[in-house]
Amino acid sequence: MGTADILSAVRAAGITLTPEGAGIRETPRAALTDSLRASIRTNRTAILAALWADPTADLEAREERAAILEFEAGYSRAEAERVAGILH
């Protein structure tokens, strides 16, 4: 299974991959199968390169952080987006 196939399978399973330094965060982790987990681990470097090259990957993570700040911490939407780095 190549990088594109892994990323497609991950998206089809409803999992979001977010690059974190030299690692990858999978959300939700409970949705990972053993097979997907092994594929991600084996192809980590190529997957990280694809995630860092995809500008929407980081945007999705920032939008998720903004939503958490808005709904869990009580921030206004504008303030949550500013803190999460969506607005400059």
C-alpha positions as a Markdown table, in Angstrom:
| # | Residue | x | y | z |
|---|---|---|---|---|
| 1 | Met | 0.0 | 0.0 | 0.0 |
| 2 | Gly | 1.5 | 3.3 | -1.1 |
| 3 | Thr | 1.2 | 6.7 | 0.7 |
| 4 | Ala | -1.8 | 7.9 | -1.4 |
| 5 | Asp | -3.6 | 4.6 | -0.7 |
| 6 | Ile | -2.9 | 4.9 | 3.0 |
| 7 | Leu | -4.1 | 8.5 | 3.1 |
| 8 | Ser | -7.3 | 7.5 | 1.2 |
| 9 | Ala | -8.0 | 4.6 | 3.5 |
| 10 | Val | -7.5 | 6.8 | 6.5 |
| 11 | Arg | -9.9 | 9.5 | 5.2 |
| 12 | Ala | -12.4 | 6.8 | 4.3 |
| 13 | Ala | -12.3 | 5.6 | 7.9 |
| 14 | Gly | -13.0 | 9.1 | 9.1 |
| 15 | Ile | -9.5 | 9.5 | 10.6 |
| 16 | Thr | -7.6 | 12.8 | 10.5 |
| 17 | Leu | -3.8 | 12.7 | 10.5 |
| 18 | Thr | -2.0 | 15.7 | 11.8 |
| 19 | Pro | 1.8 | 16.1 | 11.7 |
| 20 | Glu | 3.4 | 16.7 | 15.1 |
| 21 | Gly | 7.1 | 17.3 | 14.7 |
| 22 | Ala | 8.5 | 13.9 | 13.8 |
| 23 | Gly | 5.3 | 12.1 | 14.7 |
| 24 | Ile | 1.7 | 11.7 | 13.4 |
| 25 | Arg | -1.4 | 12.3 | 15.5 |
| 26 | Glu | -4.4 | 10.1 | 14.5 |
| 27 | Thr | -7.9 | 11.4 | 15.5 |
| 28 | Pro | -9.9 | 9.4 | 16.5 |
| 29 | Arg | -7.3 | 6.8 | 17.5 |
| 30 | Ala | -10.0 | 4.2 | 18.2 |
| 31 | Ala | -11.0 | 4.2 | 14.5 |
| 32 | Leu | -7.5 | 2.9 | 13.5 |
| 33 | Thr | -7.4 | -0.8 | 12.5 |
| 34 | Asp | -4.2 | -2.8 | 13.2 |
| 35 | Ser | -3.6 | -2.8 | 9.5 |
| 36 | Leu | -3.8 | 1.0 | 9.1 |
| 37 | Arg | -1.7 | 1.5 | 12.2 |
| 38 | Ala | 1.0 | -0.8 | 10.8 |
| 39 | Ser | 0.9 | 1.0 | 7.4 |
| 40 | Ile | 1.2 | 4.4 | 9.0 |
| 41 | Arg | 4.1 | 3.3 | 11.1 |
| 42 | Thr | 5.9 | 1.6 | 8.2 |
| 43 | Asn | 5.4 | 4.7 | 5.9 |
| 44 | Arg | 5.7 | 7.4 | 8.5 |
| 45 | Thr | 8.3 | 9.5 | 6.7 |
| 46 | Ala | 6.4 | 9.5 | 3.4 |
| 47 | Ile | 3.1 | 10.3 | 5.1 |
| 48 | Leu | 4.7 | 13.1 | 7.1 |
| 49 | Ala | 6.1 | 14.6 | 3.9 |
| 50 | Ala | 2.7 | 14.4 | 2.2 |
| 51 | Leu | 1.0 | 16.0 | 5.3 |
| 52 | Trp | 3.5 | 18.8 | 5.5 |
| 53 | Ala | 3.1 | 19.4 | 1.7 |
| 54 | Asp | -0.7 | 19.6 | 2.1 |
| 55 | Pro | -1.6 | 23.1 | 3.2 |
| 56 | Thr | -5.1 | 22.0 | 4.1 |
| 57 | Ala | -3.8 | 19.5 | 6.6 |
| 58 | Asp | -2.6 | 22.2 | 8.9 |
| 59 | Leu | -5.6 | 24.4 | 8.3 |
| 60 | Glu | -7.9 | 21.5 | 9.3 |
| 61 | Ala | -6.0 | 21.1 | 12.6 |
| 62 | Arg | -6.2 | 24.8 | 13.3 |
| 63 | Glu | -9.9 | 24.9 | 12.5 |
| 64 | Glu | -10.4 | 22.0 | 14.9 |
| 65 | Arg | -8.4 | 23.8 | 17.6 |
| 66 | Ala | -10.5 | 26.9 | 17.0 |
| 67 | Ala | -13.8 | 24.9 | 17.4 |
| 68 | Ile | -12.5 | 23.4 | 20.6 |
| 69 | Leu | -11.6 | 26.9 | 22.0 |
| 70 | Glu | -15.0 | 28.2 | 20.9 |
| 71 | Phe | -17.2 | 25.5 | 22.3 |
| 72 | Glu | -15.2 | 24.2 | 25.2 |
| 73 | Ala | -13.4 | 27.3 | 26.4 |
| 74 | Gly | -16.1 | 29.8 | 25.6 |
| 75 | Tyr | -14.1 | 32.0 | 23.2 |
| 76 | Ser | -15.8 | 34.0 | 20.6 |
| 77 | Arg | -15.3 | 32.5 | 17.1 |
| 78 | Ala | -13.1 | 35.4 | 16.0 |
| 79 | Glu | -10.9 | 35.1 | 19.2 |
| 80 | Ala | -10.8 | 31.3 | 18.8 |
| 81 | Glu | -9.6 | 31.6 | 15.2 |
| 82 | Arg | -7.0 | 34.2 | 16.2 |
| 83 | Val | -5.6 | 32.0 | 19.0 |
| 84 | Ala | -5.6 | 28.9 | 16.8 |
| 85 | Gly | -3.6 | 30.8 | 14.2 |
| 86 | Ile | -6.3 | 30.9 | 11.4 |
| 87 | Leu | -6.4 | 34.6 | 11.3 |
| 88 | His | -3.2 | 36.7 | 11.3 |
